[in-house]
Amino acid sequence: MKLAIEQANENIVLKEGGPFGAVIVRDQEVICAAHNMVLANLDPTAHAEIIAIRKACKVLATCDLSDCTLYTSAYPCPMCLSATIWANIKEVRYGNTPKEADRIGFRDDFIYKFIQEGSKDQHVLKITQTGHDQSIETFKNYVEELHA
Ligand SMILES: [Zn+2]
């Protein structure tokens, strides 16, 4: 956790993104460390956890991090929480809470609420199902290919 917080603190000086750091550990060995790179990469998905997951997958040559622990200086935002689950990580240790991130100007708490309540506010995000007749064919083809 100390290393994740150091990564977050470094970014206050580097200004490559928000004050967030993440570290991935396996068998008490640090696999990688990362900090938020949203500004440096001009990439709104370049959160510390996402970058750490990508690095760990490369280092370990796998997309399955089920034997790893994610340390993050703040509770993962919904995107990073999803990526953590997609990567099969089984344990997360975090420092600051979504409410504390909200207090310094980050929208984690807002997005969690948005997910719970659905897209009622069309000004924030409009979600509409379109082209389902065609898109469902991809899923059917995928299943047929699996069983071929
Ligand atoms: Zn995130």
Backbone and ligand atoms as CSV (ligand in chain L), in Angstrom:
chain,resi,resn,atom,element,x,y,z
A,1,MET,N,N,0.833,-1.207,0.000
A,1,MET,CA,C,0.000,0.000,0.000
A,1,MET,C,C,0.870,1.261,0.000
A,2,LYS,N,N,1.990,1.161,0.709
A,2,LYS,CA,C,2.904,2.307,0.761
A,2,LYS,C,C,3.347,2.713,-0.647
A,3,LEU,N,N,3.663,1.721,-1.472
A,3,LEU,CA,C,4.112,1.995,-2.843
A,3,LEU,C,C,2.986,2.612,-3.690
A,4,ALA,N,N,1.764,2.146,-3.498
A,4,ALA,CA,C,0.622,2.708,-4.234
A,4,ALA,C,C,0.428,4.177,-3.856
A,5,ILE,N,N,0.562,4.484,-2.575
A,5,ILE,CA,C,0.415,5.877,-2.113
A,5,ILE,C,C,1.568,6.729,-2.629
A,6,GLU,N,N,2.776,6.139,-2.674
A,6,GLU,CA,C,3.924,6.875,-3.242
A,6,GLU,C,C,3.665,7.225,-4.703
A,7,GLN,N,N,3.089,6.261,-5.456
A,7,GLN,CA,C,2.755,6.517,-6.869
A,7,GLN,C,C,1.768,7.681,-6.976
A,8,ALA,N,N,0.765,7.695,-6.105
A,8,ALA,CA,C,-0.235,8.772,-6.099
A,8,ALA,C,C,0.426,10.108,-5.773
A,9,ASN,N,N,1.298,10.100,-4.772
A,9,ASN,CA,C,1.983,11.342,-4.374
A,9,ASN,C,C,2.891,11.872,-5.478
A,10,GLU,N,N,3.575,10.965,-6.166
A,10,GLU,CA,C,4.463,11.386,-7.266
A,10,GLU,C,C,3.691,12.161,-8.325
A,11,ASN,N,N,2.426,11.767,-8.529
A,11,ASN,CA,C,1.649,12.403,-9.593
A,11,ASN,C,C,1.235,13.831,-9.253
A,12,ILE,N,N,1.300,14.192,-7.980
A,12,ILE,CA,C,1.026,15.590,-7.612
A,12,ILE,C,C,2.107,16.472,-8.223
A,13,VAL,N,N,3.325,15.949,-8.303
A,13,VAL,CA,C,4.453,16.681,-8.898
A,13,VAL,C,C,4.482,16.481,-10.416
A,14,LEU,N,N,4.342,15.220,-10.857
A,14,LEU,CA,C,4.446,14.916,-12.290
A,14,LEU,C,C,3.266,15.475,-13.093
A,15,LYS,N,N,2.110,15.556,-12.453
A,15,LYS,CA,C,0.880,16.054,-13.099
A,15,LYS,C,C,0.521,15.277,-14.372
A,16,GLU,N,N,0.774,13.974,-14.343
A,16,GLU,CA,C,0.408,13.142,-15.497
A,16,GLU,C,C,-1.044,12.691,-15.434
A,17,GLY,N,N,-1.688,12.974,-14.309
A,17,GLY,CA,C,-3.091,12.635,-14.099
A,17,GLY,C,C,-3.442,12.901,-12.648
A,18,GLY,N,N,-4.555,12.311,-12.196
A,18,GLY,CA,C,-5.000,12.532,-10.824
A,18,GLY,C,C,-4.095,11.859,-9.799
A,19,PRO,N,N,-4.317,12.168,-8.526
A,19,PRO,CA,C,-3.470,11.640,-7.449
A,19,PRO,C,C,-3.861,10.222,-7.046
A,20,PHE,N,N,-3.612,9.317,-7.965
A,20,PHE,CA,C,-4.000,7.920,-7.741
A,20,PHE,C,C,-2.856,6.990,-8.143
A,21,GLY,N,N,-2.594,5.984,-7.314
A,21,GLY,CA,C,-1.554,5.009,-7.608
A,21,GLY,C,C,-2.062,3.601,-7.353
A,22,ALA,N,N,-1.462,2.639,-8.052
A,22,ALA,CA,C,-1.870,1.243,-7.886
A,22,ALA,C,C,-0.659,0.327,-8.031
A,23,VAL,N,N,-0.736,-0.794,-7.326
A,23,VAL,CA,C,0.343,-1.780,-7.351
A,23,VAL,C,C,-0.303,-3.158,-7.425
A,24,ILE,N,N,0.288,-4.046,-8.196
A,24,ILE,CA,C,-0.200,-5.427,-8.239
A,24,ILE,C,C,0.883,-6.340,-7.673
A,25,VAL,N,N,0.443,-7.187,-6.755
A,25,VAL,CA,C,1.350,-8.064,-6.013
A,25,VAL,C,C,0.914,-9.512,-6.211
A,26,ARG,N,N,1.911,-10.382,-6.367
A,26,ARG,CA,C,1.636,-11.832,-6.408
A,26,ARG,C,C,2.654,-12.539,-5.530
A,27,ASP,N,N,2.205,-13.393,-4.662
A,27,ASP,CA,C,3.093,-14.106,-3.741
A,27,ASP,C,C,4.070,-13.149,-3.053
A,28,GLN,N,N,3.547,-12.046,-2.551
A,28,GLN,CA,C,4.325,-11.022,-1.827
A,28,GLN,C,C,5.403,-10.369,-2.683
A,29,GLU,N,N,5.313,-10.524,-4.004
A,29,GLU,CA,C,6.263,-9.877,-4.913
A,29,GLU,C,C,5.535,-8.798,-5.708
A,30,VAL,N,N,6.099,-7.599,-5.760
A,30,VAL,CA,C,5.500,-6.521,-6.547
A,30,VAL,C,C,5.694,-6.837,-8.032
A,31,ILE,N,N,4.594,-6.978,-8.735
A,31,ILE,CA,C,4.651,-7.259,-10.176
A,31,ILE,C,C,4.803,-5.949,-10.947
A,32,CYS,N,N,4.055,-4.923,-10.524
A,32,CYS,CA,C,4.173,-3.620,-11.188
A,32,CYS,C,C,3.536,-2.547,-10.328
A,33,ALA,N,N,3.897,-1.307,-10.662
A,33,ALA,CA,C,3.311,-0.138,-10.000
A,33,ALA,C,C,2.947,0.850,-11.086
A,34,ALA,N,N,1.919,1.647,-10.827
A,34,ALA,CA,C,1.478,2.615,-11.839
A,34,ALA,C,C,0.779,3.787,-11.156
A,35,HIS,N,N,0.722,4.894,-11.873
A,35,HIS,CA,C,-0.102,6.004,-11.411
A,35,HIS,C,C,-0.997,6.465,-12.550
A,36,ASN,N,N,-1.964,7.267,-12.216
A,36,ASN,CA,C,-2.926,7.781,-13.186
A,36,ASN,C,C,-2.184,8.541,-14.292
A,37,MET,N,N,-2.521,8.232,-15.565
A,37,MET,CA,C,-1.839,8.836,-16.725
A,37,MET,C,C,-2.831,9.522,-17.661
A,38,VAL,N,N,-4.010,9.853,-17.158
A,38,VAL,CA,C,-5.073,10.421,-18.002
A,38,VAL,C,C,-4.598,11.649,-18.768
A,39,LEU,N,N,-3.918,12.561,-18.112
A,39,LEU,CA,C,-3.493,13.808,-18.770
A,39,LEU,C,C,-2.316,13.567,-19.711
A,40,ALA,N,N,-1.336,12.813,-19.269
A,40,ALA,CA,C,-0.147,12.565,-20.097
A,40,ALA,C,C,-0.493,11.787,-21.361
A,41,ASN,N,N,-1.409,10.841,-21.248
A,41,ASN,CA,C,-1.765,9.995,-22.392
A,41,ASN,C,C,-2.975,10.518,-23.162
A,42,LEU,N,N,-3.593,11.592,-22.657
A,42,LEU,CA,C,-4.855,12.085,-23.231
A,42,LEU,C,C,-5.826,10.914,-23.383
A,43,ASP,N,N,-5.956,10.165,-22.282
A,43,ASP,CA,C,-6.749,8.935,-22.288
A,43,ASP,C,C,-7.563,8.861,-20.992
A,44,PRO,N,N,-8.891,9.089,-21.077
A,44,PRO,CA,C,-9.700,9.066,-19.848
A,44,PRO,C,C,-9.774,7.699,-19.176
A,45,THR,N,N,-9.297,6.651,-19.852
A,45,THR,CA,C,-9.293,5.319,-19.241
A,45,THR,C,C,-7.944,4.980,-18.596
A,46,ALA,N,N,-7.005,5.904,-18.618
A,46,ALA,CA,C,-5.650,5.602,-18.123
A,46,ALA,C,C,-5.564,5.779,-16.605
A,47,HIS,N,N,-6.475,5.158,-15.884
A,47,HIS,CA,C,-6.441,5.174,-14.420
A,47,HIS,C,C,-5.316,4.252,-13.949
A,48,ALA,N,N,-4.843,4.505,-12.740
A,48,ALA,CA,C,-3.719,3.734,-12.191
A,48,ALA,C,C,-3.999,2.237,-12.210
A,49,GLU,N,N,-5.214,1.865,-11.834
A,49,GLU,CA,C,-5.537,0.435,-11.761
A,49,GLU,C,C,-5.534,-0.203,-13.150
A,50,ILE,N,N,-6.080,0.507,-14.134
A,50,ILE,CA,C,-6.118,-0.019,-15.509
A,50,ILE,C,C,-4.690,-0.215,-16.023
A,51,ILE,N,N,-3.850,0.796,-15.795
A,51,ILE,CA,C,-2.464,0.699,-16.262
A,51,ILE,C,C,-1.748,-0.434,-15.537
A,52,ALA,N,N,-1.988,-0.567,-14.234
A,52,ALA,CA,C,-1.347,-1.640,-13.470
A,52,ALA,C,C,-1.805,-3.013,-13.972
A,53,ILE,N,N,-3.092,-3.155,-14.240
A,53,ILE,CA,C,-3.608,-4.437,-14.743
A,53,ILE,C,C,-2.961,-4.755,-16.097
A,54,ARG,N,N,-2.895,-3.763,-16.983
A,54,ARG,CA,C,-2.275,-4.001,-18.301
A,54,ARG,C,C,-0.809,-4.407,-18.157
A,55,LYS,N,N,-0.086,-3.689,-17.272
A,55,LYS,CA,C,1.330,-4.012,-17.066
A,55,LYS,C,C,1.491,-5.427,-16.501
A,56,ALA,N,N,0.691,-5.757,-15.491
A,56,ALA,CA,C,0.812,-7.076,-14.847
A,56,ALA,C,C,0.519,-8.191,-15.850
A,57,CYS,N,N,-0.487,-7.990,-16.685
A,57,CYS,CA,C,-0.815,-9.006,-17.693
A,57,CYS,C,C,0.348,-9.205,-18.654
A,58,LYS,N,N,0.998,-8.104,-19.018
A,58,LYS,CA,C,2.165,-8.226,-19.916
A,58,LYS,C,C,3.316,-8.933,-19.220
A,59,VAL,N,N,3.614,-8.498,-17.994
A,59,VAL,CA,C,4.736,-9.080,-17.241
A,59,VAL,C,C,4.517,-10.579,-17.033
A,60,LEU,N,N,3.286,-10.953,-16.677
A,60,LEU,CA,C,2.992,-12.355,-16.365
A,60,LEU,C,C,2.514,-13.147,-17.587
A,61,ALA,N,N,2.381,-12.458,-18.732
A,61,ALA,CA,C,1.941,-13.098,-19.978
A,61,ALA,C,C,0.620,-13.854,-19.815
A,62,THR,N,N,-0.350,-13.172,-19.217
A,62,THR,CA,C,-1.671,-13.779,-19.017
A,62,THR,C,C,-2.715,-12.676,-18.892
A,63,CYS,N,N,-3.978,-13.016,-19.116
A,63,CYS,CA,C,-5.060,-12.066,-18.811
A,63,CYS,C,C,-5.810,-12.521,-17.565
A,64,ASP,N,N,-5.278,-13.489,-16.860
A,64,ASP,CA,C,-5.877,-14.016,-15.632
A,64,ASP,C,C,-4.984,-13.686,-14.439
A,65,LEU,N,N,-5.412,-12.702,-13.654
A,65,LEU,CA,C,-4.617,-12.280,-12.498
A,65,LEU,C,C,-5.237,-12.793,-11.194
A,66,SER,N,N,-5.837,-13.981,-11.263
A,66,SER,CA,C,-6.571,-14.504,-10.104
A,66,SER,C,C,-5.682,-14.750,-8.892
A,67,ASP,N,N,-4.388,-14.859,-9.103
A,67,ASP,CA,C,-3.491,-15.067,-7.966
A,67,ASP,C,C,-2.813,-13.765,-7.515
A,68,CYS,N,N,-3.364,-12.640,-7.946
A,68,CYS,CA,C,-2.767,-11.343,-7.619
A,68,CYS,C,C,-3.670,-10.536,-6.698
A,69,THR,N,N,-3.065,-9.604,-5.988
A,69,THR,CA,C,-3.792,-8.638,-5.153
A,69,THR,C,C,-3.521,-7.250,-5.706
A,70,LEU,N,N,-4.587,-6.453,-5.796
A,70,LEU,CA,C,-4.468,-5.063,-6.249
A,70,LEU,C,C,-4.472,-4.150,-5.036
A,71,TYR,N,N,-3.434,-3.352,-4.918
A,71,TYR,CA,C,-3.380,-2.297,-3.908
A,71,TYR,C,C,-3.609,-0.989,-4.643
A,72,THR,N,N,-4.538,-0.180,-4.173
A,72,THR,CA,C,-4.815,1.077,-4.841
A,72,THR,C,C,-5.004,2.178,-3.797
A,73,SER,N,N,-4.501,3.348,-4.115
A,73,SER,CA,C,-4.531,4.438,-3.133
A,73,SER,C,C,-5.947,4.925,-2.870
A,74,ALA,N,N,-6.899,4.579,-3.753
A,74,ALA,CA,C,-8.298,4.952,-3.548
A,74,ALA,C,C,-9.182,3.820,-4.060
A,75,TYR,N,N,-10.374,3.714,-3.496
A,75,TYR,CA,C,-11.320,2.679,-3.912
A,75,TYR,C,C,-11.500,2.759,-5.432
A,76,PRO,N,N,-11.437,1.641,-6.147
A,76,PRO,CA,C,-11.509,1.691,-7.616
A,76,PRO,C,C,-12.821,2.319,-8.109
A,77,CYS,N,N,-12.723,3.123,-9.150
A,77,CYS,CA,C,-13.929,3.667,-9.786
A,77,CYS,C,C,-14.658,2.505,-10.470
A,78,PRO,N,N,-15.875,2.695,-10.943
A,78,PRO,CA,C,-16.600,1.583,-11.570
A,78,PRO,C,C,-15.846,0.952,-12.744
A,79,MET,N,N,-15.168,1.752,-13.559
A,79,MET,CA,C,-14.406,1.196,-14.684
A,79,MET,C,C,-13.295,0.277,-14.167
A,80,CYS,N,N,-12.558,0.767,-13.178
A,80,CYS,CA,C,-11.440,-0.016,-12.656
A,80,CYS,C,C,-11.922,-1.239,-11.873
A,81,LEU,N,N,-13.035,-1.080,-11.176
A,81,LEU,CA,C,-13.608,-2.228,-10.465
A,81,LEU,C,C,-14.007,-3.313,-11.468
A,82,SER,N,N,-14.601,-2.895,-12.581
A,82,SER,CA,C,-14.963,-3.850,-13.635
A,82,SER,C,C,-13.726,-4.526,-14.197
A,83,ALA,N,N,-12.700,-3.742,-14.491
A,83,ALA,CA,C,-11.459,-4.313,-15.042
A,83,ALA,C,C,-10.837,-5.295,-14.056
A,84,THR,N,N,-10.929,-4.979,-12.780
A,84,THR,CA,C,-10.397,-5.860,-11.731
A,84,THR,C,C,-11.127,-7.203,-11.745
A,85,ILE,N,N,-12.450,-7.137,-11.892
A,85,ILE,CA,C,-13.246,-8.370,-11.944
A,85,ILE,C,C,-12.971,-9.127,-13.239
A,86,TRP,N,N,-12.880,-8.393,-14.367
A,86,TRP,CA,C,-12.552,-9.052,-15.642
A,86,TRP,C,C,-11.210,-9.760,-15.564
A,87,ALA,N,N,-10.272,-9.197,-14.792
A,87,ALA,CA,C,-8.932,-9.785,-14.667
A,87,ALA,C,C,-8.888,-10.908,-13.637
A,88,ASN,N,N,-10.041,-11.187,-12.989
A,88,ASN,CA,C,-10.146,-12.258,-11.985
A,88,ASN,C,C,-9.349,-11.996,-10.718
A,89,ILE,N,N,-8.997,-10.739,-10.474
A,89,ILE,CA,C,-8.298,-10.415,-9.226
A,89,ILE,C,C,-9.275,-10.672,-8.077
A,90,LYS,N,N,-8.795,-11.362,-7.049
A,90,LYS,CA,C,-9.682,-11.786,-5.965
A,90,LYS,C,C,-9.616,-10.897,-4.730
A,91,GLU,N,N,-8.600,-10.023,-4.658
A,91,GLU,CA,C,-8.496,-9.165,-3.480
A,91,GLU,C,C,-8.028,-7.774,-3.862
A,92,VAL,N,N,-8.711,-6.779,-3.307
A,92,VAL,CA,C,-8.336,-5.375,-3.507
A,92,VAL,C,C,-8.155,-4.745,-2.129
A,93,ARG,N,N,-7.078,-4.013,-1.974
A,93,ARG,CA,C,-6.883,-3.223,-0.755
A,93,ARG,C,C,-6.786,-1.771,-1.188
A,94,TYR,N,N,-7.589,-0.936,-0.557
A,94,TYR,CA,C,-7.653,0.461,-0.995
A,94,TYR,C,C,-7.440,1.414,0.167
A,95,GLY,N,N,-7.085,2.652,-0.185
A,95,GLY,CA,C,-6.885,3.692,0.821
A,95,GLY,C,C,-8.109,4.582,0.942
A,96,ASN,N,N,-8.227,5.573,0.085
A,96,ASN,CA,C,-9.307,6.555,0.188
A,96,ASN,C,C,-10.629,6.022,-0.373
A,97,THR,N,N,-11.732,6.618,0.085
A,97,THR,CA,C,-13.068,6.176,-0.319
A,97,THR,C,C,-13.576,6.989,-1.523
A,98,PRO,N,N,-14.626,6.472,-2.218
A,98,PRO,CA,C,-15.219,7.255,-3.321
A,98,PRO,C,C,-15.721,8.630,-2.860
A,99,LYS,N,N,-16.268,8.721,-1.665
A,99,LYS,CA,C,-16.739,10.017,-1.142
A,99,LYS,C,C,-15.569,10.983,-0.974
A,100,GLU,N,N,-14.425,10.463,-0.540
A,100,GLU,CA,C,-13.247,11.323,-0.380
A,100,GLU,C,C,-12.725,11.772,-1.741
A,101,ALA,N,N,-12.822,10.896,-2.760
A,101,ALA,CA,C,-12.431,11.282,-4.126
A,101,ALA,C,C,-13.372,12.365,-4.651
A,102,ASP,N,N,-14.658,12.214,-4.336
A,102,ASP,CA,C,-15.657,13.209,-4.741
A,102,ASP,C,C,-15.318,14.583,-4.166
A,103,ARG,N,N,-14.886,14.598,-2.922
A,103,ARG,CA,C,-14.577,15.864,-2.241
A,103,ARG,C,C,-13.414,16.607,-2.885
A,104,ILE,N,N,-12.532,15.885,-3.621
A,104,ILE,CA,C,-11.432,16.587,-4.298
A,104,ILE,C,C,-11.685,16.688,-5.805
A,105,GLY,N,N,-12.934,16.436,-6.234
A,105,GLY,CA,C,-13.314,16.728,-7.613
A,105,GLY,C,C,-13.405,15.567,-8.579
A,106,PHE,N,N,-13.359,14.333,-8.065
A,106,PHE,CA,C,-13.464,13.172,-8.955
A,106,PHE,C,C,-14.847,12.544,-8.806
A,107,ARG,N,N,-15.377,12.021,-9.912
A,107,ARG,CA,C,-16.791,11.642,-9.987
A,107,ARG,C,C,-17.113,10.186,-9.673
A,108,ASP,N,N,-16.224,9.472,-9.030
A,108,ASP,CA,C,-16.456,8.050,-8.742
A,108,ASP,C,C,-17.819,7.830,-8.085
A,109,ASP,N,N,-18.084,8.608,-7.037
A,109,ASP,CA,C,-19.315,8.435,-6.281
A,109,ASP,C,C,-20.529,8.711,-7.164
A,110,PHE,N,N,-20.428,9.748,-8.005
A,110,PHE,CA,C,-21.505,10.091,-8.938
A,110,PHE,C,C,-21.779,8.928,-9.892
A,111,ILE,N,N,-20.718,8.308,-10.416
A,111,ILE,CA,C,-20.888,7.212,-11.383
A,111,ILE,C,C,-21.487,5.980,-10.702
A,112,TYR,N,N,-21.051,5.672,-9.472
A,112,TYR,CA,C,-21.661,4.553,-8.743
A,112,TYR,C,C,-23.165,4.778,-8.589
A,113,LYS,N,N,-23.555,6.002,-8.246
A,113,LYS,CA,C,-24.972,6.334,-8.082
A,113,LYS,C,C,-25.691,6.217,-9.423
A,114,PHE,N,N,-25.056,6.680,-10.485
A,114,PHE,CA,C,-25.619,6.629,-11.835
A,114,PHE,C,C,-25.911,5.173,-12.234
A,115,ILE,N,N,-24.971,4.274,-11.934
A,115,ILE,CA,C,-25.148,2.857,-12.272
A,115,ILE,C,C,-26.323,2.274,-11.485
A,116,GLN,N,N,-26.416,2.618,-10.221
A,116,GLN,CA,C,-27.504,2.084,-9.382
A,116,GLN,C,C,-28.867,2.571,-9.832
A,117,GLU,N,N,-28.941,3.815,-10.239
A,117,GLU,CA,C,-30.244,4.412,-10.562
A,117,GLU,C,C,-30.581,4.360,-12.043
A,118,GLY,N,N,-29.663,3.915,-12.874
A,118,GLY,CA,C,-29.903,3.866,-14.309
A,118,GLY,C,C,-29.703,5.224,-14.954
A,119,SER,N,N,-29.896,5.253,-16.270
A,119,SER,CA,C,-29.608,6.479,-17.028
A,119,SER,C,C,-30.832,7.377,-17.087
A,120,LYS,N,N,-31.288,7.827,-15.939
A,120,LYS,CA,C,-32.454,8.715,-15.893
A,120,LYS,C,C,-32.108,10.088,-16.450
A,121,ASP,N,N,-30.875,10.502,-16.242
A,121,ASP,CA,C,-30.469,11.827,-16.684
A,121,ASP,C,C,-29.879,11.741,-18.096
A,122,GLN,N,N,-30.706,12.032,-19.103
A,122,GLN,CA,C,-30.283,11.915,-20.510
A,122,GLN,C,C,-29.212,12.946,-20.886
A,123,HIS,N,N,-29.011,13.954,-20.023
A,123,HIS,CA,C,-27.959,14.947,-20.316
A,123,HIS,C,C,-26.580,14.376,-20.000
A,124,VAL,N,N,-26.535,13.430,-19.071
A,124,VAL,CA,C,-25.259,12.832,-18.699
A,124,VAL,C,C,-24.869,11.760,-19.703
A,125,LEU,N,N,-25.792,10.862,-19.992
A,125,LEU,CA,C,-25.508,9.770,-20.913
A,125,LEU,C,C,-26.819,9.219,-21.446
A,126,LYS,N,N,-26.927,9.167,-22.754
A,126,LYS,CA,C,-28.115,8.598,-23.386
A,126,LYS,C,C,-27.763,7.181,-23.836
A,127,ILE,N,N,-28.477,6.190,-23.337
A,127,ILE,CA,C,-28.217,4.790,-23.710
A,127,ILE,C,C,-29.465,4.239,-24.379
A,128,THR,N,N,-29.352,3.810,-25.635
A,128,THR,CA,C,-30.489,3.313,-26.399
A,128,THR,C,C,-30.094,2.036,-27.116
A,129,GLN,N,N,-30.923,1.021,-27.050
A,129,GLN,CA,C,-30.653,-0.215,-27.790
A,129,GLN,C,C,-30.999,0.021,-29.262
A,130,THR,N,N,-30.041,-0.283,-30.138
A,130,THR,CA,C,-30.203,-0.032,-31.571
A,130,THR,C,C,-29.595,-1.185,-32.359
A,131,GLY,N,N,-30.230,-1.577,-33.450
A,131,GLY,CA,C,-29.658,-2.597,-34.340
A,131,GLY,C,C,-29.589,-3.977,-33.729
A,132,HIS,N,N,-30.486,-4.285,-32.795
A,132,HIS,CA,C,-30.429,-5.566,-32.093
A,132,HIS,C,C,-30.599,-6.754,-33.031
A,133,ASP,N,N,-31.459,-6.595,-34.069
A,133,ASP,CA,C,-31.678,-7.696,-35.021
A,133,ASP,C,C,-30.350,-8.171,-35.616
A,134,GLN,N,N,-29.455,-7.241,-35.899
A,134,GLN,CA,C,-28.160,-7.603,-36.472
A,134,GLN,C,C,-27.149,-7.997,-35.393
A,135,SER,N,N,-27.110,-7.240,-34.285
A,135,SER,CA,C,-26.073,-7.497,-33.272
A,135,SER,C,C,-26.258,-8.874,-32.613
A,136,ILE,N,N,-27.487,-9.332,-32.469
A,136,ILE,CA,C,-27.705,-10.638,-31.837
A,136,ILE,C,C,-27.174,-11.777,-32.720
A,137,GLU,N,N,-27.085,-11.519,-34.028
A,137,GLU,CA,C,-26.533,-12.527,-34.938
A,137,GLU,C,C,-25.085,-12.844,-34.589
A,138,THR,N,N,-24.324,-11.838,-34.150
A,138,THR,CA,C,-22.930,-12.049,-33.750
A,138,THR,C,C,-22.860,-13.039,-32.594
A,139,PHE,N,N,-23.738,-12.865,-31.612
A,139,PHE,CA,C,-23.756,-13.788,-30.469
A,139,PHE,C,C,-24.139,-15.199,-30.917
A,140,LYS,N,N,-25.121,-15.287,-31.799
A,140,LYS,CA,C,-25.536,-16.611,-32.293
A,140,LYS,C,C,-24.381,-17.283,-33.028
A,141,ASN,N,N,-23.690,-16.514,-33.866
A,141,ASN,CA,C,-22.550,-17.049,-34.611
A,141,ASN,C,C,-21.424,-17.475,-33.667
A,142,TYR,N,N,-21.226,-16.697,-32.623
A,142,TYR,CA,C,-20.191,-17.014,-31.647
A,142,TYR,C,C,-20.479,-18.358,-30.976
A,143,VAL,N,N,-21.728,-18.546,-30.545
A,143,VAL,CA,C,-22.110,-19.797,-29.875
A,143,VAL,C,C,-22.002,-20.971,-30.841
A,144,GLU,N,N,-22.453,-20.765,-32.103
A,144,GLU,CA,C,-22.338,-21.832,-33.113
A,144,GLU,C,C,-20.878,-22.217,-33.319
A,145,GLU,N,N,-19.995,-21.215,-33.364
A,145,GLU,CA,C,-18.563,-21.459,-33.577
A,145,GLU,C,C,-17.975,-22.231,-32.392
A,146,LEU,N,N,-18.415,-21.892,-31.173
A,146,LEU,CA,C,-17.945,-22.594,-29.970
A,146,LEU,C,C,-18.273,-24.080,-30.018
A,147,HIS,N,N,-19.454,-24.392,-30.554
A,147,HIS,CA,C,-19.929,-25.783,-30.558
A,147,HIS,C,C,-19.678,-26.485,-31.891
A,148,ALA,N,N,-18.962,-25.859,-32.785
A,148,ALA,CA,C,-18.692,-26.453,-34.101
A,148,ALA,C,C,-17.644,-27.541,-34.016
L,1,ZN,ZN,ZN,-10.631,4.069,-12.231
